[in-house]
Amino acid sequence: MKIAMFGQRGPGDPLGGGIEVVATELAGRMAAMGHKVTCYNRSNSQMKKSERPAEYKGVREKYVPTLQAKGIAAVSSSFFAALACAFGKYDVVHIHAEGPAAMCWLPKMFGKRVVVTVHGLDWQREKWSKGFGAKYIHFGERCMVRFADRIIVLSRGVQNYFKET
Protein backbone atom coordinates (compact mmCIF):
# COMPACT_ATOMS: atom_id res chain seq x y z
CA MET A 1 0.00 0.00 0.00
CA LYS A 2 0.96 3.62 -0.46
CA ILE A 3 0.41 5.47 2.81
CA ALA A 4 0.77 9.16 3.62
CA MET A 5 0.90 10.60 7.13
CA PHE A 6 0.62 14.10 8.48
CA GLY A 7 0.05 15.95 11.72
CA GLN A 8 3.53 15.31 13.07
CA ARG A 9 6.80 17.15 13.00
CA GLY A 10 9.68 15.38 11.33
CA PRO A 11 12.03 12.88 12.95
CA GLY A 12 14.72 14.60 14.98
CA ASP A 13 12.71 17.82 15.34
CA PRO A 14 13.75 19.35 18.68
CA LEU A 15 10.16 20.50 19.30
CA GLY A 16 8.69 17.03 18.74
CA GLY A 17 6.88 14.99 21.34
CA GLY A 18 4.75 11.88 21.76
CA ILE A 19 3.00 12.11 18.39
CA GLU A 20 6.40 12.15 16.66
CA VAL A 21 7.50 9.04 18.55
CA VAL A 22 4.32 7.16 17.58
CA ALA A 23 4.30 8.35 13.95
CA THR A 24 8.00 7.61 13.43
CA GLU A 25 7.72 4.13 14.93
CA LEU A 26 4.50 3.28 13.08
CA ALA A 27 5.74 4.59 9.73
CA GLY A 28 9.04 2.72 10.07
CA ARG A 29 7.30 -0.55 10.90
CA MET A 30 4.90 -0.21 7.96
CA ALA A 31 7.83 0.53 5.63
CA ALA A 32 9.64 -2.55 6.95
CA MET A 33 6.54 -4.59 6.02
CA GLY A 34 6.91 -3.41 2.42
CA HIS A 35 4.48 -0.48 2.33
CA LYS A 36 5.52 2.78 0.69
CA VAL A 37 5.16 5.40 3.41
CA THR A 38 5.54 9.17 3.05
CA CYS A 39 5.41 11.49 6.05
CA TYR A 40 4.48 15.11 5.42
CA ASN A 41 6.14 17.00 8.26
CA ARG A 42 5.79 20.52 9.54
CA SER A 43 8.72 22.76 8.61
CA ASN A 44 10.45 24.12 11.67
CA SER A 45 12.39 27.35 11.43
CA GLN A 46 14.76 26.06 14.12
CA MET A 47 15.84 23.13 11.93
CA LYS A 48 18.14 23.84 9.01
CA LYS A 49 17.12 22.28 5.70
CA SER A 50 20.34 20.24 5.79
CA GLU A 51 19.16 18.68 9.09
CA ARG A 52 15.90 17.42 7.57
CA PRO A 53 16.31 13.83 6.40
CA ALA A 54 14.85 12.91 3.01
CA GLU A 55 14.40 9.37 4.29
CA TYR A 56 14.29 7.91 7.79
CA LYS A 57 13.91 4.20 8.61
CA GLY A 58 12.74 3.51 5.05
CA VAL A 59 10.12 6.28 5.18
CA ARG A 60 10.13 9.14 2.69
CA GLU A 61 10.18 12.44 4.58
CA LYS A 62 8.68 15.56 2.99
CA TYR A 63 8.40 18.98 4.57
CA VAL A 64 5.42 21.20 3.83
CA PRO A 65 5.32 24.99 3.95
CA THR A 66 4.51 26.26 7.41
CA LEU A 67 3.62 29.83 8.30
CA GLN A 68 5.80 30.45 11.33
CA ALA A 69 3.34 32.48 13.39
CA LYS A 70 1.73 31.58 16.69
CA GLY A 71 -1.66 30.01 16.21
CA ILE A 72 -1.40 29.30 12.49
CA ALA A 73 1.72 27.14 12.10
CA ALA A 74 -0.13 23.86 12.71
CA VAL A 75 -3.14 24.95 10.66
CA SER A 76 -1.03 26.02 7.67
CA SER A 77 1.14 22.89 7.68
CA SER A 78 -1.94 20.67 7.94
CA PHE A 79 -3.55 22.42 4.99
CA PHE A 80 -0.47 22.02 2.78
CA ALA A 81 0.00 18.40 3.86
CA ALA A 82 -3.66 17.58 3.16
CA LEU A 83 -3.36 19.21 -0.24
CA ALA A 84 -0.25 17.14 -1.07
CA CYS A 85 -2.01 13.98 0.11
CA ALA A 86 -5.14 14.77 -1.89
CA PHE A 87 -3.18 15.07 -5.13
CA GLY A 88 -0.68 12.31 -4.31
CA LYS A 89 -1.09 8.69 -5.33
CA TYR A 90 -1.92 7.23 -1.92
CA ASP A 91 -4.25 4.45 -0.85
CA VAL A 92 -4.54 5.71 2.72
CA VAL A 93 -3.95 9.05 4.42
CA HIS A 94 -3.22 8.71 8.15
CA ILE A 95 -3.68 11.90 10.16
CA HIS A 96 -2.36 12.36 13.69
CA ALA A 97 -4.41 14.47 16.16
CA GLU A 98 -7.67 16.40 16.09
CA GLY A 99 -6.32 19.74 14.91
CA PRO A 100 -4.78 18.37 11.70
CA ALA A 101 -7.94 16.25 11.24
CA ALA A 102 -9.80 19.48 10.43
CA MET A 103 -8.30 19.02 6.95
CA CYS A 104 -9.33 15.37 6.51
CA TRP A 105 -12.13 16.40 4.13
CA LEU A 106 -9.56 17.41 1.52
CA PRO A 107 -7.97 14.00 0.81
CA LYS A 108 -11.40 12.41 1.28
CA MET A 109 -12.80 14.67 -1.45
CA PHE A 110 -10.20 13.17 -3.81
CA GLY A 111 -11.20 9.59 -3.02
CA LYS A 112 -8.57 8.72 -0.43
CA ARG A 113 -9.25 6.44 2.53
CA VAL A 114 -8.66 8.48 5.69
CA VAL A 115 -7.60 7.24 9.13
CA VAL A 116 -7.22 9.58 12.11
CA THR A 117 -5.38 8.73 15.32
CA VAL A 118 -6.38 10.72 18.39
CA HIS A 119 -3.48 10.76 20.82
CA GLY A 120 -5.45 12.61 23.52
CA LEU A 121 -8.09 15.28 23.87
CA ASP A 122 -5.92 18.22 22.91
CA TRP A 123 -8.53 20.86 23.79
CA GLN A 124 -8.12 19.76 27.43
CA ARG A 125 -4.42 20.59 27.44
CA GLU A 126 -3.61 23.95 29.01
CA LYS A 127 -1.85 25.11 25.85
CA TRP A 128 -5.05 24.87 23.77
CA SER A 129 -7.81 25.00 26.39
CA LYS A 130 -9.00 28.52 25.57
CA GLY A 131 -9.88 30.65 22.59
CA PHE A 132 -9.32 29.83 18.95
CA GLY A 133 -7.18 26.74 19.65
CA ALA A 134 -9.93 24.92 21.55
CA LYS A 135 -12.56 25.87 18.98
CA TYR A 136 -10.37 24.71 16.10
CA ILE A 137 -9.62 21.38 17.79
CA HIS A 138 -13.37 20.80 18.34
CA PHE A 139 -13.90 21.65 14.66
CA GLY A 140 -11.25 19.03 13.81
CA GLU A 141 -13.13 16.47 15.90
CA ARG A 142 -16.34 17.16 13.99
CA CYS A 143 -14.53 16.87 10.65
CA MET A 144 -12.92 13.55 11.51
CA VAL A 145 -16.17 12.06 12.78
CA ARG A 146 -17.84 13.10 9.53
CA PHE A 147 -15.11 12.31 6.98
CA ALA A 148 -12.66 9.73 8.39
CA ASP A 149 -13.09 6.11 7.40
CA ARG A 150 -11.58 4.99 10.71
CA ILE A 151 -10.71 6.70 13.98
CA ILE A 152 -8.09 5.23 16.31
CA VAL A 153 -7.99 6.33 19.95
CA LEU A 154 -5.32 5.45 22.49
CA SER A 155 -7.44 5.11 25.63
CA ARG A 156 -10.85 3.98 26.87
CA GLY A 157 -11.48 7.49 28.21
CA VAL A 158 -11.10 9.04 24.76
CA GLN A 159 -13.15 6.22 23.24
CA ASN A 160 -15.95 6.95 25.72
CA TYR A 161 -15.74 10.69 24.98
CA PHE A 162 -16.34 10.09 21.27
CA LYS A 163 -19.14 7.59 21.89
CA GLU A 164 -20.92 10.00 24.25
CA THR A 165 -20.22 13.19 22.31
Residue pairs with C-beta under 8 A, 6 or more apart in sequence:
1 35
1 36
1 91
1 92
2 35
2 36
2 38
2 88
2 89
2 90
2 91
2 92
3 27
3 30
3 35
3 36
3 37
3 38
3 90
3 91
3 92
3 93
3 94
4 37
4 38
4 39
4 40
4 84
4 85
4 88
4 90
4 92
4 93
4 94
4 107
5 23
5 26
5 27
5 37
5 38
5 39
5 40
5 93
5 94
5 95
5 96
6 39
6 40
6 41
6 64
6 77
6 78
6 81
6 82
6 85
6 93
6 94
6 95
6 96
6 100
7 19
7 23
7 78
7 81
7 95
7 96
7 97
7 99
7 100
7 101
8 16
8 19
8 20
8 23
8 24
8 39
8 41
8 42
8 96
9 15
9 16
9 19
9 20
9 41
9 42
9 44
10 16
10 20
10 39
10 41
10 42
10 44
10 47
10 52
10 53
10 56
10 61
10 63
11 20
11 24
11 41
11 53
11 56
11 57
11 61
12 47
12 51
12 53
12 56
13 20
13 41
13 42
13 44
13 47
14 44
14 46
14 47
15 44
15 46
18 119
19 96
19 97
19 119
22 96
22 117
22 119
23 39
23 96
24 56
24 57
24 59
26 94
27 37
27 39
27 57
27 59
28 56
28 57
28 58
28 59
30 37
31 37
31 57
31 58
31 59
32 57
32 58
36 60
37 58
37 59
37 60
38 59
38 60
38 61
38 62
38 88
38 90
39 59
39 60
39 61
39 62
40 62
40 63
40 64
40 80
40 81
40 84
40 85
41 52
41 61
41 62
41 63
41 64
41 77
42 63
42 64
42 66
42 73
42 74
42 77
43 63
43 64
43 65
43 66
43 77
44 66
45 68
52 61
52 63
53 61
54 60
54 61
55 61
62 84
64 77
64 80
64 81
64 84
65 76
65 77
65 80
66 73
66 76
66 77
66 80
67 73
67 76
71 132
71 133
74 99
74 100
75 99
75 102
75 136
78 99
78 100
78 102
78 103
79 103
79 106
81 100
81 103
82 93
82 100
82 103
82 104
82 106
82 107
83 106
85 93
85 106
85 107
85 112
86 106
86 107
86 109
86 110
86 112
87 110
90 107
90 112
91 112
91 113
92 112
92 113
92 114
92 115
93 104
93 107
93 112
93 113
93 114
93 115
94 115
94 116
94 117
95 101
95 103
95 104
95 114
95 115
95 116
95 117
95 144
95 148
96 116
96 117
96 119
97 117
97 118
97 119
97 122
97 140
98 116
98 118
98 121
98 122
98 123
98 137
98 138
98 140
98 141
98 144
99 122
99 128
99 136
99 137
99 140
100 140
101 116
101 140
101 141
101 143
101 144
101 148
102 136
102 139
102 140
102 143
103 143
104 114
104 116
104 143
104 144
104 147
104 148
105 143
105 146
105 147
107 114
108 114
108 147
108 148
113 149
114 147
114 148
114 149
114 150
115 148
115 149
115 150
115 151
115 152
116 144
116 148
116 150
116 151
116 152
117 151
117 152
117 153
117 154
118 144
118 151
118 152
118 153
118 154
118 158
118 162
119 154
120 154
120 155
120 158
121 158
121 161
122 128
122 137
123 129
123 133
123 134
123 137
123 138
127 133
128 134
128 137
141 162
141 165
144 151
145 151
145 162
151 162
153 159
153 162
